[in-house]
Amino acid sequence: MIVTKAEPFSSQEIEQVKEQFETYIKTVIDLQKKICSAGADRHFESEQLLLGQGSAQQDLWGGGIDLETGMIDSNSFINIRPNQGNTSNEIQNPEIRQMFEELMKFFFGEIL
């Protein structure tokens, strides 16, 4: 189940978004609007949902949470953007990566 919101995820919502993988939650965050879409099978599903709601492509970055270790990652094919200087699955710009990680902690503070 995909849940998209601008507020922190509740325990119940976290249970819903982890249904896909049990130990991992895929996320896409609009860094400008501070909106998170989580729980998709593939990052591009959340990306498309956010684009349909008016997000700009350059503001969307993907990653996830390993629920067994509590580690946040910033690894997603949607992050490959040579036109923005990001040639890897990982968010390479330290400022963008830091914003992504801070927002992940905001949205998933219930478990992080």
C-alpha positions as CSV (number, residue, x, y, z in Angstrom):
1,M,0.0,0.0,0.0
2,I,1.3,3.5,-0.9
3,V,0.8,6.3,1.6
4,T,1.6,9.9,0.6
5,K,1.6,12.7,3.2
6,A,3.3,15.8,4.5
7,E,3.1,14.8,8.2
8,P,5.0,12.1,10.1
9,F,3.8,8.5,9.5
10,S,1.8,6.9,12.4
11,S,2.6,3.4,13.7
12,Q,-0.4,2.1,11.8
13,E,0.7,3.8,8.5
14,I,4.2,2.3,8.9
15,E,2.6,-1.1,9.3
16,Q,0.7,-0.5,6.0
17,V,3.8,0.8,4.0
18,K,6.0,-2.1,5.1
19,E,3.5,-4.7,3.8
20,Q,5.4,-4.8,0.4
21,F,8.8,-6.0,1.8
22,E,8.3,-6.5,5.6
23,T,11.9,-5.4,6.4
24,Y,12.3,-2.5,4.0
25,I,10.2,0.6,3.1
26,K,10.8,2.3,-0.2
27,T,10.3,6.1,-0.1
28,V,10.3,9.0,-2.5
29,I,10.4,12.5,-1.0
30,D,9.7,15.9,-2.6
31,L,12.4,17.9,-0.8
32,Q,10.8,21.2,-1.8
33,K,7.2,20.5,-0.7
34,K,8.3,18.1,2.1
35,I,6.0,15.3,1.0
36,C,6.8,11.6,1.4
37,S,5.3,8.8,-0.6
38,A,6.1,5.4,0.9
39,G,5.3,1.7,0.4
40,A,5.6,1.3,-3.4
41,D,6.9,-1.9,-5.0
42,R,9.2,0.3,-7.1
43,H,10.3,3.9,-6.5
44,F,8.9,5.1,-9.9
45,E,5.4,4.4,-8.7
46,S,5.7,6.9,-5.9
47,E,7.5,9.2,-8.2
48,Q,4.7,9.2,-10.7
49,L,2.1,9.7,-7.9
50,L,4.0,12.8,-6.7
51,L,4.5,14.2,-10.2
52,G,0.7,13.8,-10.7
53,Q,0.2,15.9,-7.6
54,G,2.3,18.7,-9.0
55,S,5.8,17.9,-7.7
56,A,8.8,18.9,-9.9
57,Q,11.1,16.1,-11.0
58,Q,14.2,17.8,-9.8
59,D,12.8,17.8,-6.2
60,L,12.0,14.1,-6.0
61,W,14.6,11.7,-4.5
62,G,14.3,8.1,-3.6
63,G,15.6,5.8,-1.0
64,G,14.3,3.8,2.0
65,I,14.7,2.3,5.4
66,D,16.0,-1.0,6.4
67,L,13.7,-1.9,9.3
68,E,16.1,-4.5,10.7
69,T,19.0,-2.1,11.1
70,G,17.2,1.2,11.2
71,M,19.5,2.4,8.4
72,I,18.4,5.1,5.9
73,D,19.6,4.7,2.4
74,S,19.4,7.0,-0.6
75,N,19.6,4.4,-3.3
76,S,17.1,4.4,-6.2
77,F,17.1,4.3,-10.0
78,I,15.0,7.6,-10.0
79,N,18.1,9.3,-8.5
80,I,20.1,8.8,-11.7
81,R,20.0,12.3,-13.2
82,P,23.1,13.4,-15.2
83,N,21.4,16.7,-16.0
84,Q,21.5,17.4,-12.2
85,G,25.0,16.1,-11.7
86,N,23.8,12.8,-10.1
87,T,25.2,9.9,-12.2
88,S,24.5,7.2,-9.6
89,N,21.6,5.4,-7.9
90,E,22.9,7.1,-4.7
91,I,22.2,10.8,-3.9
92,Q,25.7,12.2,-4.5
93,N,25.2,15.8,-3.5
94,P,25.9,15.9,0.3
95,E,23.4,18.8,0.8
96,I,20.6,16.9,-1.0
97,R,21.4,13.7,0.8
98,Q,21.4,15.5,4.2
99,M,18.0,17.0,3.4
100,F,16.7,13.6,2.4
101,E,17.9,12.0,5.6
102,E,16.5,14.7,7.8
103,L,13.1,14.4,6.2
104,M,13.3,10.6,6.5
105,K,13.8,11.1,10.2
106,F,10.9,13.5,10.4
107,F,8.5,11.2,8.5
108,F,9.6,8.0,10.3
109,G,10.6,9.3,13.7
110,E,8.2,6.7,15.1
111,I,10.8,4.0,14.2
112,L,14.1,5.9,13.8
